[in-house]
Amino acid sequence: MDNKIKWGLVGLLVLGGAALAQAEQTGTAEKAVTALENTWLQSQKTNNPDLIAAHWSEKMISIDSDGKVSDRAQILVSSKGTKYTSVDISDLHVTVVENTAIASLVFDAKGTDAKGKPLDCLNPGGSVVGSD
């Protein structure tokens, strides 16, 4: 067999192996992010943000529908004050691109916010999880 063909086949095998490894890592990342989203959902259902807080980065921010930006500490205070009577997510999709996972979902909740105002929302939302 010609050396060029041999090296071409070796190259294809290496690339194929790398693609397979990437696909396996992507599947693992999708499962991990889905599990985190479900932990977050459970924390909302039980009005217990401490279930998910340990998984949140110190650099975490949230941008609400009014454009208000909150850091991790503010999110925890607000979460502890919010009381849900019902909460669910639907249409959860996780997309992995290199070292970043993007979760998109629809959040449906009723209850009272941290200020005691009635809360009835059906919002698209999501999370972005990445590593340096």
Contacts in CASP RR format, 6 or more apart in sequence:
PFRMAT RR
TARGET T0000
AUTHOR 0000-0000-0000
METHOD contacts of the structure
MODEL  1
MDNKIKWGLVGLLVLGGAALAQAEQTGTAEKAVTALENTWLQSQKTNNPD
LIAAHWSEKMISIDSDGKVSDRAQILVSSKGTKYTSVDISDLHVTVVENT
AIASLVFDAKGTDAKGKPLDCLNPGGSVVGSD
25 96 0 8 1.000
26 96 0 8 1.000
27 96 0 8 1.000
29 94 0 8 1.000
29 96 0 8 1.000
29 101 0 8 1.000
30 94 0 8 1.000
30 96 0 8 1.000
30 101 0 8 1.000
32 101 0 8 1.000
33 94 0 8 1.000
33 96 0 8 1.000
33 101 0 8 1.000
33 103 0 8 1.000
33 127 0 8 1.000
33 129 0 8 1.000
34 92 0 8 1.000
34 94 0 8 1.000
34 103 0 8 1.000
36 52 0 8 1.000
36 55 0 8 1.000
36 127 0 8 1.000
36 129 0 8 1.000
37 89 0 8 1.000
37 92 0 8 1.000
37 94 0 8 1.000
37 103 0 8 1.000
37 105 0 8 1.000
37 127 0 8 1.000
39 51 0 8 1.000
39 52 0 8 1.000
39 55 0 8 1.000
40 51 0 8 1.000
40 52 0 8 1.000
41 87 0 8 1.000
41 88 0 8 1.000
41 89 0 8 1.000
42 51 0 8 1.000
43 49 0 8 1.000
43 50 0 8 1.000
43 51 0 8 1.000
43 52 0 8 1.000
43 53 0 8 1.000
43 79 0 8 1.000
44 84 0 8 1.000
44 87 0 8 1.000
44 109 0 8 1.000
45 84 0 8 1.000
45 87 0 8 1.000
47 82 0 8 1.000
47 83 0 8 1.000
47 84 0 8 1.000
49 76 0 8 1.000
49 79 0 8 1.000
49 80 0 8 1.000
53 76 0 8 1.000
56 72 0 8 1.000
56 75 0 8 1.000
57 72 0 8 1.000
58 72 0 8 1.000
59 72 0 8 1.000
60 71 0 8 1.000
60 72 0 8 1.000
60 75 0 8 1.000
61 69 0 8 1.000
61 70 0 8 1.000
61 71 0 8 1.000
61 72 0 8 1.000
62 69 0 8 1.000
62 70 0 8 1.000
62 74 0 8 1.000
62 75 0 8 1.000
63 69 0 8 1.000
63 70 0 8 1.000
64 70 0 8 1.000
65 123 0 8 1.000
70 78 0 8 1.000
77 114 0 8 1.000
78 113 0 8 1.000
78 114 0 8 1.000
79 114 0 8 1.000
80 114 0 8 1.000
81 113 0 8 1.000
81 114 0 8 1.000
82 111 0 8 1.000
82 112 0 8 1.000
82 113 0 8 1.000
82 114 0 8 1.000
82 119 0 8 1.000
83 111 0 8 1.000
83 112 0 8 1.000
84 109 0 8 1.000
84 110 0 8 1.000
84 111 0 8 1.000
84 119 0 8 1.000
85 110 0 8 1.000
85 111 0 8 1.000
86 108 0 8 1.000
86 109 0 8 1.000
86 110 0 8 1.000
86 111 0 8 1.000
87 107 0 8 1.000
87 108 0 8 1.000
87 109 0 8 1.000
87 110 0 8 1.000
88 108 0 8 1.000
88 109 0 8 1.000
89 105 0 8 1.000
89 106 0 8 1.000
89 107 0 8 1.000
89 108 0 8 1.000
90 105 0 8 1.000
90 106 0 8 1.000
90 108 0 8 1.000
91 104 0 8 1.000
91 105 0 8 1.000
91 106 0 8 1.000
92 103 0 8 1.000
92 104 0 8 1.000
92 105 0 8 1.000
93 103 0 8 1.000
93 104 0 8 1.000
93 105 0 8 1.000
94 101 0 8 1.000
94 102 0 8 1.000
94 103 0 8 1.000
95 101 0 8 1.000
95 102 0 8 1.000
95 104 0 8 1.000
96 102 0 8 1.000
99 130 0 8 1.000
99 131 0 8 1.000
100 128 0 8 1.000
100 129 0 8 1.000
100 130 0 8 1.000
100 131 0 8 1.000
101 128 0 8 1.000
101 129 0 8 1.000
101 130 0 8 1.000
102 126 0 8 1.000
102 127 0 8 1.000
102 128 0 8 1.000
102 129 0 8 1.000
103 126 0 8 1.000
103 127 0 8 1.000
103 128 0 8 1.000
103 129 0 8 1.000
104 124 0 8 1.000
104 125 0 8 1.000
104 126 0 8 1.000
105 124 0 8 1.000
105 125 0 8 1.000
105 126 0 8 1.000
106 122 0 8 1.000
106 123 0 8 1.000
106 124 0 8 1.000
106 125 0 8 1.000
107 121 0 8 1.000
107 122 0 8 1.000
107 123 0 8 1.000
107 124 0 8 1.000
107 125 0 8 1.000
108 121 0 8 1.000
108 122 0 8 1.000
109 119 0 8 1.000
109 120 0 8 1.000
109 121 0 8 1.000
110 119 0 8 1.000
110 120 0 8 1.000
110 121 0 8 1.000
111 118 0 8 1.000
111 119 0 8 1.000
111 120 0 8 1.000
112 118 0 8 1.000
112 119 0 8 1.000
113 119 0 8 1.000
END
